Amino acid sequence: MSTTAIPTNTKWWGGGRSPFNASYGKVMMWYFLMSDTFTFGAFLISYGTIRFSVNHWADPNQVFNSFPGFGHQNLPLAFVSLMTFILIFSSVTMVLAVHEGHKMNRKGVEKYMILTILGGLAFLGCQAWEWTHLLTGEHIAMLGDGTLSVVPTTVKMNPWGAHVAHEQIATALQATPHEKLVEIAGTLQHGANLAAKSSSELITMIQSSPDLHVNHTGPIAFGGYFFGITGFHGFHVFSGVVINVVMWIKTRLGHFDQRGHYEMIEKAGLYWHFVDLVWVFVFLCFYLI
């Protein structure tokens, strides 16, 4: 790609088409990414402030321990690690697309842009599964009135508070209404005709289940921040995929060959690398701390 050099007697910010020897479009992209950095930074700082202001927070190893197709097996952070690998791999393919653009190799740019697009779509698919699992999953939690209930993970309920001791579970089961016991037993064993069983029979079934894990309800801020920030990041990934599709179409139609450079691919690459970098911090805040 050709660039216009700045004369030695020109000030760095003297204006023109290439301040700091970068095109105007690139400089504006950097401005946009800086403003977006402040936005994500404000969200994550706010999350950290709330996270460390309470005595107990959701344990990532307990919240994110599922993997598609593996049932109830405990696989802490395995799925989100796969998501992270996919996104980082797509960043590598974007680097290769930019490199091919520097060589004016249209076929190479097309190939690596397709791989980048597929990586972005795979990440979005993984995030959709994670959200669905968290929003529709059934978790047993102790409510404020001392009874047990099956609750989903939503922005209004957090079933991952402090762990409930075994003796507390026994007391809570005695205070739990029959219809709630039926729901809890169905979650653990999926038995037939549970409603016809007595409360004592249901309590025995529940206590004998190896999958019985009970927590207090935790701060509702967890769900709000998790779905809000990961959703905001997911929107950026989706936007990046759309941009990359447009860049691939323009590459395939030969628009950049006619211009004599692939600078638009570089700009799209800057945005995509930014999205990947933000995910590293989101991963650190929600999944590791």
PAZAPA-4460 file (N, C-alpha, C; in steps of 0.05 Angstrom, whole numbers, plus 32768, in hexadecimal, padded with zeros to 4 digits):
% residues 289
    n_x    n_y    n_z   ca_x   ca_y   ca_z    c_x    c_y    c_z   seq   type   mol
   8011   7FE8   8000   8000   8000   8000   8012   8019   8000     1      M     A
   800B   802C   7FEF   801B   8044   7FEE   8011   8059   8001     2      S     A
   8024   8067   800E   801C   807D   8020   802B   8096   8017     3      T     A
   8020   80AC   801F   802C   80C6   8018   803E   80CF   802F     4      T     A
   8058   80D2   802A   806A   80DB   803F   8065   80F8   8046     5      A     A
   806B   80FE   8060   8068   811A   8069   8082   8128   8065     6      I     A
   8082   8140   8059   809B   814F   8056   80A7   8155   8071     7      P     A
   80C1   8158   8072   80CF   815B   808B   80C8   8176   8099     8      T     A
   80BF   818A   808A   80B9   81A3   8095   809B   81A5   809E     9      N     A
   808D   818F   809D   8071   818F   80A4   806E   8185   80C1    10      T     A
   805D   8193   80D1   8059   818A   80EC   8049   8170   80ED    11      K     A
   804D   8161   8103   803F   8147   8105   8021   814B   8102    12      W     A
   8016   815E   8110   7FF9   8162   810F   7FF2   817B   80FE    13      W     A
   8001   817E   80E8   7FFC   8195   80D7   7FE4   8190   80C4    14      G     A
   7FD7   817A   80C7   7FC0   8174   80B6   7FC8   8166   809C    15      G     A
   7FB8   8168   8088   7FBE   815A   806F   7FB2   813F   806F    16      G     A
   7FBA   812F   805C   7FAE   8114   8058   7FBB   80FF   806A    17      R     A
   7FD3   8104   8073   7FE1   80EE   8081   7FEF   80F8   809B    18      S     A
   7FDF   8100   80B0   7FEB   8107   80C9   7FF9   80EE   80D5    19      P     A
   8011   80F2   80E0   8021   80DC   80EA   8026   80C7   80D5    20      F     A
   8026   80CF   80BC   802B   80BE   80A5   8017   80A7   80A3    21      N     A
   7FFF   80AC   80AE   7FE9   8099   80AB   7FD2   80A6   809D    22      A     A
   7FC3   8096   808E   7FAD   80A2   807F   7F98   80AD   8092    23      S     A
   7F88   80C0   8088   7F73   80CC   8098   7F5F   80B6   80A2    24      Y     A
   7F58   80A3   8091   7F46   808E   8099   7F50   807E   80B0    25      G     A
   7F6A   8077   80B0   7F76   8068   80C6   7F76   8077   80E0    26      K     A
   7F7C   8091   80DE   7F7C   80A2   80F6   7F60   80A3   8102    27      V     A
   7F4C   80A6   80F1   7F30   80A7   80FC   7F28   808C   8108    28      M     A
   7F32   8076   80FC   7F2C   805C   8108   7F38   805A   8124    29      M     A
   7F51   8063   8127   7F5E   8063   8141   7F4E   8074   8155    30      W     A
   7F44   808B   814C   7F34   809C   815E   7F1B   808D   8167    31      Y     A
   7F0E   8080   8154   7EF6   8070   815B   7EFC   805A   816F    32      F     A
   7F12   804C   816B   7F1A   8036   817D   7F21   8040   8198    33      L     A
   7F2D   8058   8199   7F34   8063   81B3   7F1A   806A   81C3    34      M     A
   7F06   8075   81B5   7EED   807C   81C3   7EDF   8063   81CC    35      S     A
   7EE0   804E   81BC   7ED4   8035   81C4   7EE3   8028   81DB    36      D     A
   7EFD   802C   81DC   7F0C   8022   81F3   7F03   802F   820D    37      T     A
   7EFE   8049   820C   7EF4   8056   8224   7ED9   804B   822D    38      F     A
   7EC8   8044   8219   7EAD   8039   821F   7EB0   801E   822D    39      T     A
   7EBF   800C   8221   7EC3   7FF2   822D   7ED2   7FF4   8248    40      F     A
   7EE5   8007   8249   7EF3   800A   8262   7EE1   8013   8279    41      G     A
   7ECE   8026   8273   7EBB   802F   8287   7EAA   8018   8291    42      A     A
   7EA0   8007   827E   7E90   7FF0   8285   7E9F   7FDD   8298    43      F     A
   7EB8   7FD7   8290   7EC7   7FC3   829F   7ED0   7FCE   82BB    44      L     A
   7ED6   7FE8   82BC   7EDD   7FF4   82D6   7EC4   7FF4   82E8    45      I     A
   7EAD   7FFA   82DD   7E94   7FF9   82EC   7E8F   7FDD   82F7    46      S     A
   7E93   7FC9   82E5   7E90   7FAD   82ED   7EA3   7FA6   8304    47      Y     A
   7EBC   7FAE   8301   7ED0   7FA7   8315   7ECA   7FB4   8330    48      G     A
   7EBF   7FCD   832F   7EB8   7FDA   8348   7EA2   7FCB   8357    49      T     A
   7E8D   7FC2   8348   7E78   7FB2   8355   7E82   7F97   835D    50      I     A
   7E93   7F8B   834C   7E9D   7F70   8351   7EAC   7F6E   836C    51      R     A
   7EBD   7F82   8371   7ECD   7F81   8389   7EC1   7F8F   83A1    52      F     A
   7EA8   7F99   839E   7E9B   7FA6   83B5   7E89   7F93   83C4    53      S     A
   7E86   7F7A   83BB   7E75   7F67   83C9   7E87   7F50   83D3    54      V     A
   7E7C   7F41   83E7   7E8C   7F2C   83F3   7E8D   7F13   83E2    55      N     A
   7E79   7F0E   83D3   7E78   7EF5   83C3   7E6F   7EFB   83A7    56      H     A
   7E7D   7EF0   8393   7E75   7EF4   8377   7E74   7ED8   836A    57      W     A
   7E66   7ED7   8353   7E63   7EBE   8345   7E7E   7EB2   833D    58      A     A
   7E82   7E98   8343   7E9C   7E8B   833D   7E9B   7E83   831F    59      D     A
   7EAE   7E8D   830F   7EAE   7E87   82F2   7EB0   7E68   82ED    60      P     A
   7EBF   7E5A   82FE   7EC2   7E3E   82FA   7EA8   7E2F   82FE    61      N     A
   7E96   7E3A   830C   7E7C   7E2E   8310   7E67   7E37   82FC    62      Q     A
   7E69   7E51   82F5   7E56   7E5C   82E2   7E5B   7E52   82C5    63      V     A
   7E74   7E52   82BD   7E7B   7E4C   82A1   7E89   7E30   82A0    64      F     A
   7E7A   7E1C   82A7   7E86   7E01   82A9   7E78   7DED   8296    65      N     A
   7E69   7DF7   8283   7E5A   7DE6   8270   7E67   7DE6   8255    66      S     A
   7E62   7DD1   8246   7E6D   7DCF   822A   7E58   7DC1   821A    67      F     A
   7E51   7DCB   8202   7E3D   7DBF   81F1   7E42   7DA1   81EC    68      P     A
   7E2E   7D90   81F0   7E31   7D74   81EB   7E3D   7D64   8201    69      G     A
   7E45   7D70   8217   7E51   7D62   822D   7E3F   7D60   8246    70      F     A
   7E26   7D66   8243   7E13   7D63   8258   7E1A   7D73   8271    71      G     A
   7E19   7D65   8288   7E1F   7D73   82A2   7E3C   7D70   82AB    72      H     A
   7E4E   7D68   8299   7E6A   7D66   82A1   7E75   7D81   82A8    73      Q     A
   7E86   7D81   82BD   7E91   7D9A   82C7   7EAB   7DA1   82B8    74      N     A
   7EA9   7DB4   82A6   7EC0   7DBC   8295   7EC4   7DDA   8298    75      L     A
   7ED0   7DE3   82AE   7ED2   7E00   82B3   7EE2   7E0E   829D    76      P     A
   7ED5   7E23   8292   7EE2   7E36   8280   7EEB   7E29   8265    77      L     A
   7EE4   7E10   8261   7EEC   7E02   8248   7EE0   7E0F   822F    78      A     A
   7EC6   7E15   8231   7EB8   7E20   821A   7EC1   7E3C   8214    79      F     A
   7EC3   7E4D   8228   7ECC   7E68   8223   7EE9   7E69   821A    80      V     A
   7EF9   7E56   8222   7F14   7E54   8217   7F13   7E4F   81F9    81      S     A
   7F01   7E3D   81F1   7EFE   7E38   81D4   7EF5   7E51   81C5    82      L     A
   7EE2   7E60   81D1   7ED9   7E79   81C5   7EF0   7E8D   81C2    83      M     A
   7F01   7E8F   81D6   7F18   7EA1   81D5   7F2B   7E99   81C0    84      T     A
   7F30   7E7F   81BD   7F43   7E75   81A9   7F38   7E7B   818D    85      F     A
   7F1E   7E78   8189   7F12   7E7E   816F   7F16   7E9B   8168    86      I     A
   7F11   7EAD   817B   7F13   7ECA   8175   7F30   7ED2   8170    87      L     A
   7F43   7EC6   817F   7F5F   7ECD   817B   7F69   7EC2   8160    88      I     A
   7F60   7EAA   8159   7F67   7E9E   813F   7F5C   7EB0   8128    89      F     A
   7F44   7EBB   812B   7F3A   7ECD   8117   7F4A   7EE6   8114    90      S     A
   7F56   7EEF   812A   7F67   7F06   8129   7F81   7F00   8119    91      S     A
   7F8B   7EE7   811C   7FA2   7EDF   810D   7F9C   7EDF   80EF    92      V     A
   7F84   7ED4   80E7   7F7D   7ED3   80CB   7F79   7EEF   80C0    93      T     A
   7F70   7F02   80D1   7F6E   7F1E   80C8   7F89   7F2A   80C2    94      M     A
   7F9D   7F24   80D3   7FB8   7F2D   80CE   7FC2   7F22   80B3    95      V     A
   7FBC   7F09   80AD   7FC5   7EFD   8094   7FB6   7F0A   807C    96      L     A
   7F9D   7F12   8080   7F8E   7F20   806B   7F9B   7F3B   8065    97      A     A
   7FA2   7F4A   807A   7FAF   7F63   8076   7FCA   7F60   8068    98      V     A
   7FD9   7F4B   8070   7FF3   7F45   8063   7FEF   7F3F   8046    99      H     A
   7FDB   7F30   803F   7FD6   7F2A   8023   7FCE   7F43   8014   100      E     A
   7FC0   7F55   8021   7FB9   7F6F   8015   7FD1   7F7F   800E   101      G     A
   7FE5   7F7F   8020   7FFE   7F8E   801A   800C   7F83   8001   102      H     A
   8008   7F69   7FFC   8014   7F5C   7FE5   8002   7F5F   7FCC   103      K     A
   7FEB   7F6C   7FD0   7FD7   7F6F   7FBA   7FCE   7F54   7FB0   104      M     A
   7FCB   7F41   7FC2   7FC3   7F26   7FBB   7FA5   7F23   7FC2   105      N     A
   7F94   7F28   7FAE   7F77   7F28   7FB3   7F6D   7F0C   7FBD   106      R     A
   7F77   7EF7   7FB1   7F6E   7EDC   7FB9   7F75   7ED6   7FD6   107      K     A
   7F8D   7EDE   7FDE   7F95   7EDA   7FFA   7F84   7EEA   800D   108      G     A
   7F7D   7F03   8006   7F6C   7F13   8017   7F51   7F06   801A   109      V     A
   7F46   7EFD   8003   7F2C   7EF0   8004   7F2C   7ED7   8017   110      E     A
   7F40   7EC7   8015   7F42   7EAE   8025   7F43   7EB5   8042   111      K     A
   7F54   7EC7   804A   7F57   7ECC   8067   7F40   7EDD   8072   112      Y     A
   7F33   7EED   8062   7F1C   7EFB   806B   7F05   7EE8   8070   113      M     A
   7F02   7ED3   805F   7EED   7EBF   8064   7EF2   7EB1   807E   114      I     A
   7F0B   7EA9   8084   7F12   7E9C   809D   7F0C   7EAE   80B5   115      L     A
   7F12   7EC8   80B2   7F0C   7EDB   80C7   7EEE   7EDD   80CC   116      T     A
   7EDF   7EDE   80B7   7EC1   7EE0   80B9   7EB6   7EC7   80C7   117      I     A
   7EC0   7EAF   80BE   7EB7   7E96   80CB   7EBE   7E95   80E8   118      L     A
   7ED6   7EA0   80EF   7EDD   7EA1   810C   7ECB   7EB3   811C   119      G     A
   7EC4   7ECA   8111   7EB1   7EDB   811E   7E96   7ECF   8122   120      G     A
   7E8C   7EC2   810D   7E72   7EB4   810F   7E72   7E9D   8123   121      L     A
   7E88   7E8F   8124   7E8B   7E79   8137   7E8B   7E84   8154   122      A     A
   7E99   7E9A   8158   7E99   7EA6   8173   7E7D   7EAF   817B   123      F     A
   7E6E   7EBC   8168   7E53   7EC4   816E   7E41   7EAD   8174   124      L     A
   7E44   7E97   8165   7E35   7E7F   816A   7E3A   7E73   8186   125      G     A
   7E54   7E73   818E   7E5B   7E6A   81A9   7E4F   7E7B   81BE   126      C     A
   7E50   7E96   81BA   7E45   7EA8   81CE   7E27   7EA5   81CF   127      Q     A
   7E19   7EA0   81B9   7DFC   7E9B   81BA   7DF6   7E82   81CA   128      A     A
   7E06   7E6D   81C7   7E01   7E55   81D7   7E05   7E5B   81F5   129      W     A
   7E1B   7E69   81FB   7E20   7E6F   8217   7E0A   7E7F   8223   130      E     A
   7E00   7E93   8215   7DEA   7EA4   8220   7DD1   7E92   8223   131      W     A
   7DCB   7E82   8210   7DB3   7E71   8211   7DB5   7E5E   8229   132      T     A
   7DCD   7E53   822D   7DD1   7E40   8243   7DCD   7E4E   825E   133      H     A
   7DD8   7E66   8260   7DD6   7E75   827A   7DBA   7E7F   827F   134      L     A
   7DAC   7E87   826A   7D91   7E92   826D   7D7C   7E7D   8271   135      L     A
   7D80   7E66   8266   7D6B   7E51   8268   7D73   7E3A   827B   136      T     A
   7D8C   7E3A   8285   7D95   7E25   8296   7D85   7E25   82B1   137      G     A
   7D84   7E0E   82BE   7D75   7E0C   82D7   7D89   7E07   82ED   138      E     A
   7D88   7E19   8301   7D9B   7E18   8318   7D8B   7E19   8332   139      H     A
   7D93   7E0A   8345   7D86   7E09   835F   7D93   7E1D   8372   140      I     A
   7D83   7E2F   837D   7D8E   7E44   838E   7D7D   7E47   83A7   141      A     A
   7D89   7E51   83BC   7D7A   7E57   83D5   7D71   7E74   83D4   142      M     A
   7D57   7E78   83D7   7D4C   7E93   83D6   7D4E   7EA1   83F1   143      L     A
   7D47   7EBA   83F1   7D49   7EC9   840A   7D37   7EBF   8420   144      G     A
   7D21   7EB1   8419   7D0F   7EA7   842E   7D18   7E8C   8439   145      D     A
   7D2F   7E82   8431   7D39   7E69   843C   7D30   7E50   842D   146      G     A
   7D21   7E53   8417   7D18   7E3C   8407   7D29   7E39   83EF   147      T     A
   7D27   7E21   83E2   7D35   7E1C   83C9   7D23   7E20   83B1   148      L     A
   7D2F   7E28   839A   7D20   7E2B   8382   7D33   7E28   836A   149      S     A
   7D27   7E20   8353   7D36   7E1F   833A   7D34   7E3A   832D   150      V     A
   7D4B   7E46   8328   7D4B   7E61   831C   7D5D   7E61   8304   151      V     A
   7D57   7E71   82F0   7D69   7E74   82D9   7D7D   7E8A   82DE   152      P     A
   7D91   7E8C   82CD   7DA4   7EA1   82CF   7D9B   7EB8   82BD   153      T     A
   7D90   7ECD   82C7   7D88   7EE3   82B7   7D93   7EFD   82C4   154      T     A
   7D8C   7F13   82B8   7D95   7F2D   82C3   7D86   7F33   82DE   155      V     A
   7D71   7F23   82E4   7D62   7F28   82FD   7D68   7F13   8312   156      K     A
   7D77   7EFE   830C   7D7C   7EE9   8320   7D98   7EDE   831B   157      M     A
   7DA6   7EDA   8331   7DC1   7ECF   8330   7DC3   7EB8   8344   158      N     A
   7DC2   7E9F   833A   7DC3   7E88   834B   7DDE   7E7F   8354   159      P     A
   7DF2   7E90   8351   7E0E   7E88   8358   7E19   7E99   836E   160      W     A
   7E0B   7E99   8384   7E15   7EA6   839C   7E26   7E93   83AC   161      G     A
   7E28   7E98   83C6   7E38   7E87   83D8   7E2D   7E6A   83D9   162      A     A
   7E3E   7E57   83DC   7E36   7E3B   83DD   7E26   7E35   83F6   163      H     A
   7E11   7E25   83F4   7E00   7E1D   840A   7E09   7E03   8416   164      V     A
   7E0E   7E02   8430   7E17   7DE9   843D   7E02   7DD4   843D   165      A     A
   7E0A   7DBB   843F   7DF8   7DA4   843D   7DE2   7DA5   8452   166      H     A
   7DE9   7DAC   846B   7DD4   7DAE   8480   7DC0   7DC4   847B   167      E     A
   7DC9   7DDA   846E   7DB7   7DEF   8467   7DA3   7DE7   8451   168      Q     A
   7DAD   7DD6   843F   7D9C   7DCC   8429   7D86   7DBB   8435   169      I     A
   7D8C   7DAA   8448   7D78   7D98   8454   7D62   7DA9   8462   170      A     A
   7D6A   7DBE   846F   7D57   7DD0   847C   7D46   7DDE   8468   171      T     A
   7D53   7DE8   8453   7D44   7DF7   843E   7D30   7DE5   842F   172      A     A
   7D37   7DCC   842B   7D25   7DBA   841D   7D0C   7DB5   842D   173      L     A
   7D0E   7DB4   8447   7CF7   7DB1   8458   7CE4   7DC8   8457   174      Q     A
   7CEF   7DE0   8451   7CDE   7DF8   8450   7CD4   7DFE   8434   175      A     A
   7CDE   7DEF   8420   7CD7   7DF4   8404   7CBC   7DE8   83FD   176      T     A
   7CAA   7DF7   83F0   7C8F   7DEC   83E9   7C91   7DD4   83D6   177      P     A
   7C7C   7DC4   83D6   7C7C   7DAB   83C6   7C81   7DB0   83A8   178      H     A
   7C74   7DC5   839E   7C77   7DCA   8381   7C93   7DD1   8379   179      E     A
   7CA1   7DDF   838B   7CBD   7DE5   8386   7CCF   7DCC   8388   180      K     A
   7CC8   7DBA   839B   7CD7   7DA1   839D   7CD4   7D91   8384   181      L     A
   7CBC   7D91   8378   7CB8   7D82   835F   7CC9   7D8E   8349   182      V     A
   7CCB   7DA8   8348   7CDB   7DB5   8333   7CF9   7DAF   8337   183      E     A
   7D02   7DB0   8350   7D1E   7DAA   8356   7D25   7D8D   834F   184      I     A
   7D14   7D7A   8357   7D18   7D5E   8352   7D18   7D59   8334   185      A     A
   7D07   7D66   8325   7D06   7D63   8308   7D20   7D6D   82FB   186      G     A
   7D2B   7D82   8306   7D44   7D8D   82FB   7D5B   7D7A   82FF   187      T     A
   7D5B   7D6C   8316   7D71   7D5A   831D   7D6F   7D3E   8311   188      L     A
   7D56   7D34   8310   7D53   7D18   8308   7D40   7D13   82F0   189      Q     A
   7D30   7D27   82E9   7D1E   7D25   82D3   7D0C   7D0C   82D5   190      H     A
   7D04   7D06   82ED   7CF3   7CEF   82F1   7CD6   7CF4   82E8   191      G     A
   7CC7   7CDE   82E5   7CAC   7CE0   82DC   7C99   7CE1   82F4   192      A     A
   7C82   7CF0   82F1   7C6D   7CF0   8306   7C78   7CFA   8321   193      N     A
   7C89   7D0E   8321   7C94   7D17   833A   7C7F   7D25   834B   194      L     A
   7C6B   7D32   833F   7C57   7D40   834E   7C47   7D2E   8360   195      A     A
   7C46   7D14   835A   7C37   7D02   836A   7C46   7CF9   8383   196      A     A
   7C60   7CFE   8384   7C70   7CF6   839B   7C6D   7D0A   83B2   197      K     A
   7C70   7D01   83CA   7C6E   7D12   83E2   7C87   7D23   83E4   198      S     A
   7C85   7D37   83F5   7C9B   7D49   83F9   7CB3   7D3B   8405   199      S     A
   7CAF   7D28   8417   7CC5   7D19   8423   7CD3   7D08   840E   200      S     A
   7CC4   7CFC   83FC   7CD0   7CEC   83E6   7CE0   7CFE   83D4   201      E     A
   7CD6   7D15   83CD   7CE4   7D27   83BC   7CFE   7D31   83C9   202      L     A
   7CFD   7D37   83E3   7D15   7D40   83F1   7D2A   7D2A   83F1   203      I     A
   7D22   7D11   83F5   7D35   7CFB   83F4   7D42   7CF9   83D8   204      T     A
   7D32   7CFB   83C3   7D3C   7CFA   83A8   7D50   7D11   83A3   205      M     A
   7D49   7D29   83AC   7D5B   7D40   83A7   7D75   7D3D   83B6   206      I     A
   7D74   7D35   83CF   7D8D   7D33   83DF   7D9F   7D1C   83D5   207      Q     A
   7D94   7D08   83C8   7DA4   7CF2   83BF   7DB0   7CF7   83A3   208      S     A
   7DA9   7D0D   8397   7DB3   7D13   837C   7DD0   7D1D   837D   209      S     A
   7DE2   7D11   836D   7DFE   7D1B   836D   7E01   7D36   8360   210      P     A
   7DED   7D3F   8351   7DEE   7D59   8343   7DE3   7D70   8354   211      D     A
   7DDD   7D6B   836E   7DD1   7D7F   837E   7DE7   7D93   8387   212      L     A
   7DE5   7DAC   837D   7DF7   7DC1   8385   7DE5   7DDA   838A   213      H     A
   7DE7   7DE5   83A1   7DD6   7DFC   83A8   7DE7   7E14   83B1   214      V     A
   7DE0   7E2B   83A6   7DED   7E44   83AE   7DD7   7E58   83B7   215      N     A
   7DDF   7E6B   83C6   7DCE   7E82   83CB   7DCC   7E92   83B2   216      H     A
   7DB7   7EA2   83B0   7DB6   7EB5   8399   7DCB   7ECB   839E   217      T     A
   7DD9   7ED2   8388   7DEE   7EE6   838A   7DE5   7F01   8380   218      G     A
   7DF7   7F15   837F   7DF1   7F30   8375   7DE6   7F2F   8359   219      P     A
   7DCF   7F3D   8354   7DC4   7F3C   833A   7DD5   7F4C   8326   220      I     A
   7DE7   7F5C   8330   7DF9   7F6C   831E   7E09   7F5A   830C   221      A     A
   7E0E   7F41   8314   7E1F   7F2F   8304   7E12   7F2B   82E8   222      F     A
   7DF9   7F24   82E8   7DEC   7F1F   82CE   7DEA   7F38   82BD   223      G     A
   7DE3   7F4E   82CA   7DE1   7F67   82BA   7DFB   7F6F   82AD   224      G     A
   7E11   7F6D   82BC   7E2B   7F74   82B1   7E34   7F5F   829C   225      Y     A
   7E30   7F46   82A2   7E3A   7F31   8290   7E2C   7F33   8275   226      F     A
   7E11   7F33   8275   7E02   7F34   825C   7E05   7F4F   824E   227      F     A
   7E08   7F64   825E   7E0B   7F7F   8252   7E26   7F82   8244   228      G     A
   7E3C   7F7B   8252   7E56   7F7F   8246   7E5C   7F6B   8230   229      I     A
   7E56   7F51   8235   7E5B   7F3D   821F   7E48   7F42   8208   230      T     A
   7E30   7F4C   820D   7E1E   7F53   81F7   7E29   7F6A   81E7   231      G     A
   7E33   7F7E   81F5   7E3F   7F96   81E7   7E57   7F8D   81D6   232      F     A
   7E67   7F7C   81E1   7E7E   7F71   81D2   7E74   7F60   81BB   233      H     A
   7E60   7F50   81BF   7E55   7F3F   81AA   7E4B   7F50   8193   234      G     A
   7E3F   7F67   8199   7E36   7F7A   8184   7E4D   7F84   8174   235      F     A
   7E64   7F89   8181   7E7C   7F92   8172   7E86   7F7B   8160   236      H     A
   7E85   7F62   816A   7E8E   7F4C   8159   7E7C   7F4A   8141   237      V     A
   7E61   7F4C   8145   7E4E   7F4A   812F   7E54   7F60   811B   238      F     A
   7E58   7F79   8125   7E5E   7F8F   8113   7E78   7F8A   8103   239      S     A
   7E8C   7F7E   8111   7EA5   7F77   8103   7EA1   7F63   80EE   240      G     A
   7E90   7F4F   80F3   7E8A   7F3B   80DF   7E7D   7F48   80C6   241      V     A
   7E69   7F5A   80CB   7E5C   7F67   80B5   7E71   7F78   80A5   242      V     A
   7E82   7F86   80B3   7E97   7F96   80A5   7EA9   7F83   8094   243      I     A
   7EB1   7F6D   80A0   7EC2   7F5A   8092   7EB4   7F4E   8079   244      N     A
   7E9B   7F49   807B   7E8C   7F3F   8064   7E8C   7F53   804E   245      V     A
   7E87   7F6C   8055   7E88   7F82   8041   7EA3   7F84   8034   246      V     A
   7EB8   7F82   8044   7ED4   7F84   803A   7EDA   7F6C   8028   247      M     A
   7ECF   7F55   802F   7ED4   7F3D   801E   7EC6   7F40   8003   248      W     A
   7EAE   7F4B   8003   7E9F   7F4F   7FEA   7EAE   7F64   7FD8   249      I     A
   7EB7   7F79   7FE5   7EC5   7F8E   7FD5   7EE0   7F83   7FCB   250      K     A
   7EED   7F71   7FDA   7F05   7F65   7FD1   7F00   7F53   7FB9   251      T     A
   7EEA   7F43   7FBB   7EE3   7F30   7FA6   7EDC   7F3F   7F8C   252      R     A
   7ED0   7F56   7F8F   7EC8   7F66   7F77   7EDF   7F76   7F6C   253      L     A
   7EF6   7F74   7F79   7F0E   7F82   7F6F   7F10   7F9F   7F74   254      G     A
   7F00   7FAA   7F87   7F00   7FC6   7F8C   7F1B   7FD0   7F96   255      H     A
   7F28   7FC0   7FA7   7F41   7FC9   7FB3   7F58   7FC7   7F9E   256      F     A
   7F56   7FB4   7F8C   7F6A   7FB3   7F77   7F68   7FCC   7F65   257      D     A
   7F50   7FD5   7F61   7F4C   7FEE   7F51   7F58   8006   7F5F   258      Q     A
   7F56   8006   7F79   7F61   801D   7F89   7F7F   801B   7F8B   259      R     A
   7F8A   8004   7F88   7FA7   8000   7F8A   7FB1   7FFB   7FA6   260      G     A
   7F9F   7FF7   7FB9   7FA7   7FF1   7FD5   7F90   7FE4   7FE4   261      H     A
   7F96   7FD7   7FFA   7F83   7FC9   800B   7F81   7FD6   8027   262      Y     A
   7F81   7FF1   8027   7F80   7FFE   8041   7F67   7FF9   8051   263      E     A
   7F50   7FF5   8043   7F37   7FEF   8051   7F39   7FD5   8061   264      M     A
   7F48   7FC2   8056   7F4C   7FA9   8065   7F5C   7FAE   807F   265      I     A
   7F6F   7FC1   807D   7F7F   7FC8   8095   7F6C   7FD5   80AA   266      E     A
   7F5B   7FE6   80A1   7F48   7FF3   80B4   7F36   7FDF   80C1   267      K     A
   7F2B   7FCD   80B1   7F1A   7FB7   80BC   7F2A   7FA6   80CF   268      A     A
   7F44   7FA2   80C9   7F55   7F92   80DB   7F5A   7FA0   80F5   269      G     A
   7F5D   7FBA   80F5   7F60   7FC9   810E   7F48   7FC5   8120   270      L     A
   7F30   7FC7   8114   7F17   7FC4   8124   7F16   7FA7   812F   271      Y     A
   7F1C   7F93   811E   7F1A   7F77   8127   7F2E   7F71   813D   272      W     A
   7F46   7F7B   813B   7F5A   7F77   8150   7F51   7F84   816A   273      H     A
   7F44   7F9B   8168   7F3A   7FA9   8180   7F24   7F98   818D   274      F     A
   7F12   7F8C   817E   7EFE   7F7B   8189   7F0A   7F63   8197   275      V     A
   7F1F   7F57   818B   7F2C   7F41   8198   7F3A   7F49   81B2   276      D     A
   7F47   7F60   81B2   7F55   7F6A   81CA   7F41   7F6F   81E0   277      L     A
   7F2B   7F7B   81DA   7F16   7F80   81EF   7F0D   7F66   81FB   278      V     A
   7F0A   7F51   81EB   7F02   7F38   81F6   7F15   7F2D   820A   279      W     A
   7F2F   7F32   8206   7F43   7F29   821A   7F3D   7F35   8236   280      V     A
   7F35   7F4E   8236   7F2F   7F5B   8250   7F14   7F51   825B   281      F     A
   7F01   7F4D   8249   7EE7   7F42   8252   7EEB   7F26   825D   282      V     A
   7EFB   7F16   8250   7F01   7EFB   8259   7F0F   7EFC   8275   283      F     A
   7F21   7F0E   8278   7F2F   7F11   8292   7F1B   7F19   82A8   284      L     A
   7F0A   7F2C   82A3   7EF8   7F36   82B8   7EE2   7F23   82C0   285      C     A
   7ED6   7F15   82AC   7EBF   7F05   82B2   7EC5   7EE7   82B6   286      F     A
   7EDA   7EDD   82A9   7EDF   7EC1   82A9   7EF6   7EB8   82BA   287      Y     A
   7F08   7ECB   82C1   7F20   7EC3   82D1   7F20   7ECF   82ED   288      L     A
   7F15   7EE6   82F0   7F16   7EF3   830B   7EFD   7EEC   831B   289      I     A
***
